[in-house]
Amino acid sequence: MRADRLVSLVLLLRQRGRLPAATLARELEVSTRTVLRDIEALSAAGVPVYAERGRHGGFALLPGFQTELTGLNHDEALALLIAGSRRGAQAFGLGSALASAMLKVVDALPESYRDTAAGAAQRLLIDPETDLLSRRLVAEEVPDGVVAEVRRAVLAGHKLRIHYAAVGQTPKWRTVDPIGLVTVREQGYLLATRSGADRTYRLSRVLAAEELAEPAQRPDRVDLDRAWQERSTQFRTGGDQVTVLVRVNPTRREDLVGTALAVRAEEADADGWLRLEVTFQDPRHAEWALWQLATNAEALAPQWLRTALRNRAAAIATRYDVSTES
């Protein structure tokens, strides 16, 4: 919305001083032309913004254009800034809103707190992108329009239609009653019920979503933490789970682990490959996951999985056998 963008523009100028139009456009994720129009709108509204020409020019506010909100002490301000450093909002499509909110929090601080709180926040890191073994934690990509529609239905308490691509299945439309949203290690999940039964959907597998006008059938209050724990336990212990022994190229380890339910053991082989004992939801899930890795993985056990993969590979080889071409 333009009003929110104008506020963010003013806050940027107040906190950083003179900024070129190109920098403002990049920060606000708009075109330079839009920034110039916004500057004109601010001037017309009485905001003392002016332009400085030259190589190091840009836009700035007249000195003294400040307000302070004194309701926050140092620790309260620090807590807000640390909370704002978490990337969970990104999973729910609120990344830009979080950035705008943090600008407002910093701007609202008394001047005596502003620098010390911001400096302290720089010395505390929450959820880095890699762990101590340099394994990168990759956030899942979910289209903003999809996650926004899901979020609206969750917060409004309306039924939701989703076009969902379950593992190894053709995408289907489903109508669900949304309960809440959860983010775990940069992965977002929708907790819902469908025809009264508990369901958990991975947001990255929601291809499209539509909030419906009909109210969702759900309790007025929910303990999301407890609900997540219950569903996690049910997911790990339910179904026809299978445990397999796999050798995998280390460059594809994360692809394998990302599809498995759990890693029960792991060690390195002499040739540099990794030997893992992993659990899958059922035999079909295990076969699908290993097939995706092609020659970068080898199922060592059980024998039925090796046989299934060999038969699938043989069928592909037969299909493309050059001796059968006319």
RODO-2510 file (C-alpha; in nm, 4 decimals, decimal comma):
residues 326
     n   res          X          Y          Z
     1     m     0,0000     0,0000     0,0000
     2     r     0,1263     0,3486    -0,0825
     3     a     0,0650     0,4881     0,2662
     4     d     0,2884     0,2185     0,4194
     5     r     0,5549     0,2859     0,1574
     6     l     0,5535     0,6591     0,2320
     7     v     0,6013     0,5894     0,6021
     8     s     0,8891     0,3521     0,5240
     9     l     1,0479     0,6153     0,2983
    10     v     1,0395     0,8752     0,5758
    11     l     1,1837     0,6276     0,8273
    12     l     1,4671     0,5355     0,5930
    13     l     1,5622     0,9025     0,5518
    14     r     1,5399     0,9667     0,9252
    15     q     1,7599     0,6733     1,0181
    16     r     2,0165     0,6804     0,7367
    17     g     2,0272     1,0435     0,6370
    18     r     2,0740     1,1423     0,2734
    19     l     2,0018     0,8592     0,0272
    20     p     2,0013     0,8524    -0,3551
    21     a     1,6758     0,7715    -0,5332
    22     a     1,8236     0,4445    -0,6618
    23     t     1,8990     0,3284    -0,3058
    24     l     1,5502     0,4207    -0,1881
    25     a     1,3996     0,2340    -0,4831
    26     r     1,6006    -0,0777    -0,3993
    27     e     1,5072    -0,0677    -0,0295
    28     l     1,1382    -0,0127    -0,1027
    29     e     1,1331    -0,2598    -0,3954
    30     v     0,9849    -0,0066    -0,6385
    31     s     1,1078     0,1868    -0,9422
    32     t     1,3057     0,5106    -0,9217
    33     r     1,0138     0,6894    -1,0889
    34     t     0,7840     0,5722    -0,8082
    35     v     1,0284     0,7064    -0,5488
    36     l     1,0291     1,0483    -0,7179
    37     r     0,6487     1,0545    -0,7174
    38     d     0,6485     0,9589    -0,3478
    39     i     0,8960     1,2373    -0,2681
    40     e     0,6640     1,4877    -0,4374
    41     a     0,3689     1,3524    -0,2379
    42     l     0,5595     1,3895     0,0888
    43     s     0,6583     1,7474     0,0063
    44     a     0,2981     1,8317    -0,0795
    45     a     0,1917     1,6860     0,2567
    46     g     0,4335     1,9133     0,4423
    47     v     0,7137     1,6655     0,5160
    48     p     1,0422     1,8655     0,4971
    49     v     1,2217     1,6524     0,2382
    50     y     1,4663     1,8151    -0,0026
    51     a     1,7024     1,7132    -0,2836
    52     e     2,0774     1,7635    -0,2910
    53     r     2,2388     1,7740    -0,6344
    54     g     2,5768     1,6452    -0,7352
    55     r     2,7747     1,3224    -0,7355
    56     h     2,7005     1,2475    -0,3703
    57     g     2,3525     1,3935    -0,3735
    58     g     2,0209     1,2423    -0,2863
    59     f     1,7156     1,3102    -0,0754
    60     a     1,7195     1,4083     0,2904
    61     l     1,4991     1,5485     0,5655
    62     l     1,5576     1,8848     0,7285
    63     p     1,7471     1,8503     1,0589
    64     g     1,5257     1,8283     1,3646
    65     f     1,2459     1,6343     1,1974
    66     q     1,2275     1,3802     1,4822
    67     t     0,9792     1,2274     1,7217
    68     e     1,0441     0,9865     2,0069
    69     l     0,8410     0,7204     2,1839
    70     t     0,9775     0,6725     2,5354
    71     g     0,7745     0,3662     2,6392
    72     l     1,0532     0,1141     2,5703
    73     n     1,3521     0,0493     2,7923
    74     h     1,6820    -0,0830     2,6562
    75     d     1,6107    -0,4542     2,7156
    76     e     1,2603    -0,4289     2,5677
    77     a     1,3992    -0,2634     2,2558
    78     l     1,6729    -0,5261     2,2282
    79     a     1,4171    -0,8074     2,2595
    80     l     1,2134    -0,6617     1,9734
    81     l     1,5183    -0,6232     1,7502
    82     i     1,6316    -0,9813     1,8197
    83     a     1,2824    -1,1114     1,7498
    84     g     1,2882    -0,9190     1,4255
    85     s     1,6107    -1,0889     1,3207
    86     r     1,4415    -1,4298     1,3012
    87     r     1,3555    -1,5500     0,9531
    88     g     1,0296    -1,7234     1,0413
    89     a     0,8274    -1,4349     0,9016
    90     q     0,9768    -1,5091     0,5592
    91     a     0,8109    -1,8526     0,5562
    92     f     0,4699    -1,6908     0,6017
    93     g     0,5192    -1,4234     0,3359
    94     l     0,5772    -1,1474     0,5917
    95     g     0,9411    -1,0676     0,5174
    96     s     0,8804    -0,7187     0,3781
    97     a     0,6297    -0,6415     0,6536
    98     l     0,8867    -0,7457     0,9157
    99     a     1,1521    -0,5216     0,7611
   100     s     0,9102    -0,2273     0,7646
   101     a     0,8117    -0,2993     1,1266
   102     m     1,1763    -0,3078     1,2377
   103     l     1,2321     0,0339     1,0788
   104     k     0,9435     0,1676     1,2857
   105     v     1,0703     0,0028     1,6060
   106     v     1,4161     0,1559     1,5673
   107     d     1,2675     0,4935     1,4783
   108     a     1,0421     0,4848     1,7848
   109     l     1,3328     0,4402     2,0273
   110     p     1,4660     0,7317     2,2298
   111     e     1,7916     0,8510     2,0763
   112     s     1,9850     0,7334     2,3848
   113     y     1,8700     0,3725     2,3225
   114     r     1,8777     0,3651     1,9437
   115     d     2,2481     0,3124     1,8795
   116     t     2,3191     0,0856     2,1776
   117     a     2,0211    -0,1449     2,1119
   118     a     2,0977    -0,1754     1,7406
   119     g     2,4652    -0,2434     1,8172
   120     a     2,3789    -0,5102     2,0741
   121     a     2,1430    -0,6797     1,8294
   122     q     2,4329    -0,7139     1,5836
   123     r     2,6180    -0,9289     1,8385
   124     l     2,3417    -1,1889     1,8795
   125     l     2,2712    -1,4299     1,5922
   126     i     1,9554    -1,6412     1,5748
   127     d     1,9149    -1,9326     1,3287
   128     p     2,2167    -1,8800     1,0989
   129     e     2,1989    -2,0067     0,7427
   130     t     2,4585    -2,2811     0,8046
   131     d     2,5471    -2,5047     1,0986
   132     l     2,8951    -2,5862     1,2319
   133     l     2,9460    -2,8467     0,9578
   134     s     2,8778    -2,5802     0,6916
   135     r     2,5554    -2,7515     0,5908
   136     r     2,3370    -2,4824     0,4409
   137     l     1,9822    -2,4511     0,5712
   138     v     1,7854    -2,3701     0,2583
   139     a     1,4546    -2,1908     0,3025
   140     e     1,1752    -2,3234     0,0855
   141     e     1,0381    -2,1018    -0,1875
   142     v     0,6627    -2,0405    -0,1628
   143     p     0,4961    -1,7891    -0,3986
   144     d     0,3879    -1,4765    -0,2096
   145     g     0,0355    -1,4983    -0,3491
   146     v    -0,0079    -1,8547    -0,2255
   147     v     0,1205    -1,7984     0,1255
   148     a    -0,0777    -1,4731     0,1565
   149     e    -0,4015    -1,6527     0,0652
   150     v    -0,3276    -1,9318     0,3136
   151     r    -0,2424    -1,6808     0,5850
   152     r    -0,5625    -1,4839     0,5269
   153     a    -0,7763    -1,7961     0,5582
   154     v    -0,5982    -1,9028     0,8773
   155     l    -0,6385    -1,5635     1,0441
   156     a    -0,9952    -1,5035     0,9227
   157     g    -1,1124    -1,8519     1,0188
   158     h    -1,2383    -1,9379     0,6685
   159     k    -1,2260    -2,2624     0,4749
   160     l    -0,9413    -2,2932     0,2258
   161     r    -0,9049    -2,4612    -0,1142
   162     i    -0,5514    -2,5732    -0,1941
   163     h    -0,4004    -2,7365    -0,5008
   164     y    -0,1610    -2,9707    -0,3245
   165     a     0,1181    -3,1876    -0,4651
   166     a     0,1764    -3,4734    -0,2203
   167     v     0,4994    -3,6716    -0,2609
   168     g     0,4773    -3,9064    -0,5568
   169     q     0,1149    -3,8157    -0,6335
   170     t    -0,0663    -3,6092    -0,8943
   171     p    -0,1591    -3,2624    -0,7550
   172     k    -0,5224    -3,2440    -0,6378
   173     w    -0,7586    -2,9748    -0,5123
   174     r    -0,8663    -3,0174    -0,1498
   175     t    -1,0907    -2,8094     0,0764
   176     v    -0,9615    -2,7884     0,4329
   177     d    -1,0338    -2,6167     0,7621
   178     p    -0,7112    -2,4304     0,8517
   179     i    -0,5956    -2,4424     1,2145
   180     g    -0,2625    -2,2602     1,2105
   181     l     0,0779    -2,2104     1,0494
   182     v     0,4080    -2,3513     1,1789
   183     t     0,7652    -2,2926     1,0620
   184     v     1,0425    -2,5425     1,1399
   185     r     1,3998    -2,4988     1,0125
   186     e     1,2903    -2,2611     0,7378
   187     q     1,0075    -2,4935     0,6271
   188     g     0,6473    -2,3801     0,6585
   189     y     0,3527    -2,6069     0,7358
   190     l    -0,0238    -2,5619     0,7400
   191     l    -0,2059    -2,7462     1,0184
   192     a    -0,5648    -2,8170     0,9179
   193     t    -0,8462    -3,0674     0,9310
   194     r    -1,0164    -3,2292     0,6351
   195     s    -1,3536    -3,3943     0,6850
   196     g    -1,2768    -3,3834     1,0583
   197     a    -0,9394    -3,5630     1,0303
   198     d    -0,6090    -3,3966     1,1192
   199     r    -0,3947    -3,3024     0,8203
   200     t    -0,0530    -3,1353     0,7873
   201     y     0,0471    -2,9730     0,4563
   202     r     0,3905    -2,8496     0,3558
   203     l     0,3562    -2,4959     0,2197
   204     s     0,6153    -2,5508    -0,0534
   205     r     0,3870    -2,8190    -0,2016
   206     v     0,0825    -2,5892    -0,2177
   207     l     0,0684    -2,4895    -0,5839
   208     a    -0,2334    -2,2603    -0,5519
   209     a    -0,4700    -2,1506    -0,2765
   210     e    -0,8099    -1,9843    -0,2494
   211     e    -0,9700    -1,8479     0,0667
   212     l    -1,3411    -1,9327     0,0763
   213     a    -1,6170    -1,7283     0,2378
   214     e    -1,7482    -2,0244     0,4389
   215     p    -1,6384    -2,0308     0,8064
   216     a    -1,3904    -2,3030     0,8980
   217     q    -1,4957    -2,5780     1,1349
   218     r    -1,2366    -2,5425     1,4087
   219     p    -1,2089    -2,4649     1,7818
   220     d    -1,1993    -2,1005     1,8887
   221     r    -0,8683    -2,1524     2,0696
   222     v    -0,5780    -2,3794     1,9847
   223     d    -0,2442    -2,4726     2,1433
   224     l    -0,0316    -2,4823     1,8270
   225     d     0,2784    -2,6057     2,0063
   226     r     0,0906    -2,9038     2,1503
   227     a    -0,0851    -2,9727     1,8193
   228     w     0,2486    -2,9737     1,6367
   229     q     0,4040    -3,2123     1,8895
   230     e     0,1102    -3,4519     1,8589
   231     r     0,1192    -3,4497     1,4779
   232     s     0,4966    -3,4890     1,4703
   233     t     0,4710    -3,7973     1,6922
   234     q     0,1905    -3,9398     1,4813
   235     f     0,3853    -3,8752     1,1608
   236     r     0,7008    -4,0446     1,2894
   237     t     0,5232    -4,3525     1,4202
   238     g     0,2312    -4,3937     1,1785
   239     g     0,1955    -4,5676     0,8442
   240     d     0,4016    -4,8535     0,7033
   241     q     0,7388    -4,6976     0,7757
   242     v     1,0536    -4,8596     0,6397
   243     t     1,4195    -4,8147     0,7318
   244     v     1,6771    -4,8521     0,4558
   245     l     2,0560    -4,8493     0,4305
   246     v     2,1818    -4,6133     0,1612
   247     r     2,5123    -4,4972     0,0164
   248     v     2,4943    -4,1425    -0,1143
   249     n     2,7235    -3,8921    -0,2835
   250     p     2,7874    -3,6211    -0,0182
   251     t     2,6819    -3,3525    -0,2662
   252     r     2,3310    -3,5024    -0,2632
   253     r     2,3058    -3,5762     0,1083
   254     e     2,0676    -3,2894     0,1806
   255     d     1,8381    -3,4002    -0,1021
   256     l     1,8111    -3,7437     0,0566
   257     v     1,7730    -3,6209     0,4128
   258     g     1,5170    -3,3618     0,3061
   259     t     1,2788    -3,6336     0,1865
   260     a     1,3341    -3,8821     0,4724
   261     l     1,1464    -3,8940     0,8023
   262     a     1,4587    -3,9502     1,0107
   263     v     1,8299    -4,0288     0,9917
   264     r     1,9104    -4,3072     1,2397
   265     a     2,2816    -4,3519     1,1649
   266     e     2,5487    -4,1972     0,9440
   267     e     2,9134    -4,2684     0,8665
   268     a     3,1635    -4,1972     0,5900
   269     d     3,2917    -4,4723     0,3595
   270     a     3,6548    -4,4942     0,2503
   271     d     3,5732    -4,3503    -0,0941
   272     g     3,4184    -4,0343     0,0549
   273     w     3,0578    -4,1362     0,0047
   274     l     2,8227    -4,1401     0,3037
   275     r     2,6464    -4,4457     0,4412
   276     l     2,3132    -4,3562     0,6036
   277     e     2,0364    -4,5487     0,7744
   278     v     1,7190    -4,3538     0,7024
   279     t     1,3483    -4,3999     0,7600
   280     f     1,0756    -4,3344     0,5030
   281     q     0,6977    -4,3192     0,5405
   282     d     0,6356    -4,6358     0,3351
   283     p     0,7965    -4,8489     0,0603
   284     r     0,6667    -4,6243    -0,2181
   285     h     0,8168    -4,3204    -0,0480
   286     a     1,1562    -4,4948    -0,0168
   287     e     1,1579    -4,6047    -0,3817
   288     w     1,0576    -4,2579    -0,5022
   289     a     1,3262    -4,0829    -0,2928
   290     l     1,6106    -4,3100    -0,4079
   291     w     1,5003    -4,2922    -0,7726
   292     q     1,5271    -3,9113    -0,7669
   293     l     1,8984    -3,9382    -0,6849
   294     a     1,9772    -4,1613    -0,9854
   295     t     2,3429    -4,2736    -0,9778
   296     n     2,4244    -4,0438    -0,6849
   297     a     2,2811    -4,2959    -0,4404
   298     e     2,2707    -4,6723    -0,3928
   299     a     2,0205    -4,8646    -0,1809
   300     l     2,2145    -5,1353     0,0048
   301     a     1,9243    -5,2873     0,1959
   302     p     1,6564    -5,4158     0,2115
   303     q     1,6664    -5,6375    -0,0965
   304     w     1,3102    -5,5557    -0,2060
   305     l     1,4114    -5,1904    -0,2533
   306     r     1,7155    -5,2854    -0,4632
   307     t     1,4924    -5,5111    -0,6732
   308     a     1,2303    -5,2411    -0,7209
   309     l     1,4917    -4,9870    -0,8333
   310     r     1,6583    -5,2394    -1,0644
   311     n     1,3252    -5,3284    -1,2264
   312     r     1,2422    -4,9624    -1,2769
   313     a     1,5839    -4,8958    -1,4305
   314     a     1,5498    -5,2018    -1,6547
   315     a     1,2127    -5,0806    -1,7796
   316     i     1,3643    -4,7415    -1,8663
   317     a     1,6610    -4,9073    -2,0393
   318     t     1,4267    -5,1251    -2,2442
   319     r     1,2228    -4,8238    -2,3459
   320     y     1,5347    -4,6487    -2,4802
   321     d     1,7174    -4,9543    -2,6191
   322     v     1,8621    -4,8472    -2,9541
   323     s     1,8442    -5,2050    -3,0882
   324     t     1,4631    -5,1811    -3,0908
   325     e     1,4573    -4,8670    -3,3038
   326     s     1,3373    -4,9122    -3,6604
***
